[in-house]
Amino acid sequence: MLRWLGHNAVAVLDGDWRGKEVEKSAPKFALSLPKGANVDRFVRIAQSAALNNDIAGCSPRSIMSSIDAAMRDGLVLDGREAALVSFSSKGEKQAQYMPMVGGLKKKMLAAEGTKSLSVGIIYQGEVDADRFAYYIDETGEHFRHDPLLWGDRGEAIGAYAVLTMTNGGMFVSVMRRDEIEQRKAVSRAASSPYGPWAKWPLEMWKKTVLRSLAKLAPSGEHLVKHLIYPVPDPTLPFLGVHFTRMISGGIEAGPNAVLAFKREGYSRTDFSLQDAWETLTFPGLYRFLKKYPGTTWSELRNSFSKDVFLKNLQRLIPDIRMEHISREGGSGVRAQAIHRDGSLLMDFSLEQKPGQIHLLNAPSPGATASLAIGNYLIAQMQGGSNKNGQ
């Protein structure tokens, strides 16, 4: 882009670049799209979205990553299923992919066991005329809406979404205007004159209540029937991102391996000056970073970017979508030992001193193998070997 040519020339060149870059990235986007999707149609509509004047001046990286995110969710950037919107971040204009009402409905109806989905606006005139009712009693939730199609409906005072299931179940979310305004207040696009809240306010009301319903509706648990692990990297003692079906219900996905600055630090903000000093002054750490720069950067991105994390999950289960990731899971501290040369210990390690035996580098498999390890430690304490001679 030749930015010294003047504003009109910049706009033309910038738009030309956006269109060509989307076309050039079509093979990459094809890999992101769900199986059976019409790649040409998705790319053609994505080009039109990128050429929108609202997106002019947005960073190229934000435009391309937003289009890729829409492709992964299988949503068309046509303003109905999804849209490209702009917002300002630290003085720089950024593009963002935003699922719209049509896209959220499409994804929710694709879930197993869903039958129908309704979403609408509640007007004061409908409430006054007893054409809208929602209440809960001992028999469950009750919902009724008889839309007022003609005449004065009055002002919009709320929104609702109702999902019915093939087994007869029903999920309902009803939100008042003030509740929707609270959600709007924390939206990055709320204050933008070009954003969806300014262009399509009632559509954003519907989208807000759909997102609320999505938290109540069935999740993507049906996609995971058992434990799913990737093929491990034999050079590293990590399992990679995997799926674990919990005994109490629900699915956990992860983990990410990032440096902790406290021995018992279970959140990103936990910090111990002594522990951090010991870690950062250990020469093996920097030799490890030099030896595995790609792995280090990949784990950091996986931990701090939900989009990157989702992409790793989709390598194992392509049908996983962002709405299936309901919350951030818990953290664990892995006492991973590193040699001074930067290599990682690949197994348990025993350090013996007079009257002492220290078991080091025992991550999660330590629980699985605890009985065998216990037998081995007893044999060492007795000055012999276990029955396997190990």
N, C-alpha and C positions, 0 to 999 in steps of 0.2 A: 504494500500500500504506500503510495507516494504522498505523504501527508503535507508536503510543502506546496502542493499545487492549488490549494484553495478549497473552500468547503464543498462546493458542488462536485468538483472532481473527486474529492475524498469519498463522498457518499456513493458515487457511481462505482469507483474502484473497490470500495469496501463491500458493497453489495455483490459485485462480480466475484470477488474472492470468496465470500460466504457460499454462494451457490456452487462454485467449482469445487470448493473444499468438501462440501457435503457429497457431491457426486464422486469425488476421488475416494472418499471414505466408505463408499457403498459396500465393498467386500467385507470390511470390518463390521459394519452395521448388520450385514446379513448373518454374521455369526452370533450377534446379540439377540436377534429376533427369535420368537418361538417357532418351533418346527411347523412348516406349512404356511407361514405368513407370506404375503405378497410383497417381496422385497422391493420391486420397482415402485409400487404404490407408496409404501412407507417412505422411501427415499425421495420420491417426487414431492410428496406433501411436506417432508422435512425441509426440502430446499425452499419451498414457498414460505414456510415458517421462519427460516433463517433470513430470508430476504425482507421480512417485515421491517418497516422503518423503526419500530420500537426497539428492535434488536441491534440497529446500527450503532457502532461504537462499543458494543460489548466485547469483552476479551475473547479472542478466538478459542482459547482453551475451554472457557465456560460454555460457549455455544456448542462445541463438539461433544463435550462430556454430557451436556443436558440432552442432546439428541440421542446419544448412546443410552442414557438412562431410560428415555421413553421407549426406545427399541427393546430394551431388556424387559420392560413391563408389557410389551406388545401393544402399546397405545399409539394411535395416529395423532400427530400434532396438527389437528384440524380445528382446534378451538372448541370442539365438542368433547372428544375423548381426552385430549391433553392440549397444552399450549406452552409456547415459549414466552416467558415474561422477563422483564428486566428490573433490576434493582441496583442501588448504589452501595458498594462496600468499600470503606476506607478510601473514598474519593474515586474509585474505579467502577465503571459500569459493568455489571455481570449479568449473564443470562442464566435463567433457571427453568428447569422442566417442572411443570405443574399439572398433575392429573386433574381433569375437570369432572363434572357430574357424570357425563357419559362414560368416561374411563373408569371411574370408581364403580359404577353400576356393572360395567362389563366384567371387571375383575371379581366383584362379589358374586355375581351370578354364575361365574365359572367354577366357583367352589362346589365341592361335592355335597349333595343333599339339599341345595337351594332350589326353590320353586319359583318364587316371584319376588320382586323388589319394587316398592313404591316410594317416591320422595316428593314432597310438595311444600308449598308455602301456606301458612295459616293467616287468614285475614280477620280483622276485628268484626267485620260484618257477618262472617260465617259463625263466629262464636256467639254474637248477639242473636243470630237467628237459629241457634241450637243446631247448626249443621256440622259442628266439630265437637268431638268428645274424646277424652282420654282419661282413664282412671284405672286404679288397681284395687282389687278386693281380694277376699280369701280364695277366690277361684282363679286368680291370675290377672294378667293385663287385658284391658279392653280398649279397643280403638275403633273410631268411626269418623269418617269424613265424607260429607256430601258437598262437593265443591259448588260454590256460587259462580256460575258461568256468566250470568248477565246481571246488570245492575251494579250499584255501588258496593264494592266489597270492603271499602274502608282501607286503612293502612295495614301493611304487613306487620304482624306482631310475633311471628315465630316460624319454625319449620319443623318438619317431621320426616322420618324414614321408617319404613316397615319392611322387614324381611320375613317371608314365610318359607317354611321348610317342607320337604316332601313327606316328612314323618308327622306333619301337622303342627309342629312347633312354630312359634312366632317371636321375633325380636323387634322391639320398638324403641326408637329414640325420638324424644320431643324436646326442642330447645326454644326458650323464650328469646326475644330480641336482645335483651341485655346480656344473656349468656353468649349469644353469637358475637355481639360487639366485643366482649371480653376476649374471645378467640381472635377476632380481627386485630385487636390492639397489639398482639404479640407476633403478628404476621409481618415478614420482611417487606411484603408488597403492599401493606396497608396504606402507606402514605404516598405511593407512586401515582401520579396522574395518568400514567399509561398502564397501571396494573389492573388485575382482574377485579379488585374490589371497587375500582372506579368505573370500569367498563361494564361489568356484569354483577352488580351487587347481589341480586336475588339468586343468581346461579351460585355465588359464593356462599350464600346462606344454605342452599341445598348441599353444597359440597361439605360445609362444616358439620351439618347434621349427619351426613353419610359417614364422615370420618368417626363421629361419635358412635354411630351404629356399628361400624367395623370392629370397635373394641369389644362389643357385646356378642357379635356374630361368631360362628365357628371359624377357627383358624386353619392354617395349613397343616395341622397335625396328621391328617390322613395321608400326606405325602411321605411320611417317615414311618415305616412299619417295624424297623429294627435298627440296630447300630449300623452306621455308614461311615467308613473311614477311607481316606485316599491312600494310594500307594505311598509309603513313607520314603523319605530321602535317606538313603543308607549312610550319608556322611554327617547327618545331624540327628540328635536324640529327641526329635520332636515328632508328634503324630500328625501335625497339620490340622487345618480346620475340618471338623467332623461333626456328625449328628449323633446325639445320645438321647434315646427315649427313656424318660424318667419313670421310676416305679410308681410315683404319686401322680403321674399324668403330666403331659406337656413334653416339649422337646427343647433340649439345649443344643446350641450350635456354637462352635468355637474350638479351641481358644486362640488367642493371639499371644505371642511371646514377646513381651517388652520389658525393659529394664525397670526394676523397682528401686526407689531411693530410700527404702526402709525395709528391714528384715521382715517385719510383720505389717507391711503396708498394703492394705486391701483396696485402696482407691488411688486415683491418679494424683491426688493432692497430698497423700501421706508422705512425710519427709522426716528423715533423721539425719542431722548433720554428721554424726559419727559414722553411721552406716554408709551414707553417700560419700563421705571422704575416703573410707576404706575401699569402696568400689572404684571411685574415679581415680585413685592413685595406684591402683593395681595395674601393672604393665600388661598383663594378659588380656585385659579388656580391650585395649587399643589394638593389640595384635589380632584379636578376634574380629573387631570391626574392620580392620584392613583385609582380613582373610575372607570375610563374608559380608561385603557392603550391600550386595543385592538382597540377601536374606534380611538384613537389618532394616533396610528401607521398606521392604515389602511388609514386614511385621508391623512397623510403625504406621504405615498407610492403612493396613487392615484394622488396626486398633482405633484410629482417629477418624476414619472415613467409612460411614455406613454403606455408601455406594460401592466402595472397593470390597468391603466385607461381603456384601450381597453377591457380587460377581464371583467371589471365591466359593460361596455356597452353591451358586448355580452351576459350577463345574461338576458338582455331584448330583444335584437335583435341579434341572433347568426350569422347572415350573415354580420354584420358590420366587416369591415377589416381596417387594418392600413392606407391604401391609401385613405379611406373615411374621415379620420381626416385630414383636409387640413391645419389647422393652430390653434394656441393657441387663445382661445377666450378672451374676456375682463374679468375684475375682478370687483367685488362689495364688499363693506364693510358692513358686518352685525353687527349691534350693539347688540350682544347677551349678555344679563346680566347673571351673575353668582352669586349665593348666597355665603356667606362666608363658608358654609359647602361643597361647591363644586358642588352643584346641579344647574341645569340650569333653568331659568325662562321659563315656557312653554307657556306663553301668554303675552299680553300687560300688562303694569304695570303703574298705575297712582300714582304720588307723589304730594301731595298738601301742599302748604305753603301759608301763608296769601297773597292773591292777585296773587297767582301763581298756575298753574297746569302743571305738567311735564308729558308728555307721553313717557314712556320708553319701550325699548325692542319691537319696532315695525319693524319687518323685512318685506320682500316682501309682505306678505298678508296684510300689513298695507295699501298698495295702493288699493288693492281689496276691503277692508272693510272701506275705508276712509270716505264715506258718513255716515255710521253707527257710526263710531268712532266720527265723527264731531258732530252728533246729541247728542251723549253721553256726549262729552265735554261741549257742550252748556248747557245741562241740569245740569251738575255739577257746571258750572259757575253761573247758575241762582239759585243754591242752592237747586235744586230739583232732579228729576229723569226723564229719557226719557219715551216715551209713553209705552215702554215695561216694565217699572218699574225696569230697570237694572241700 
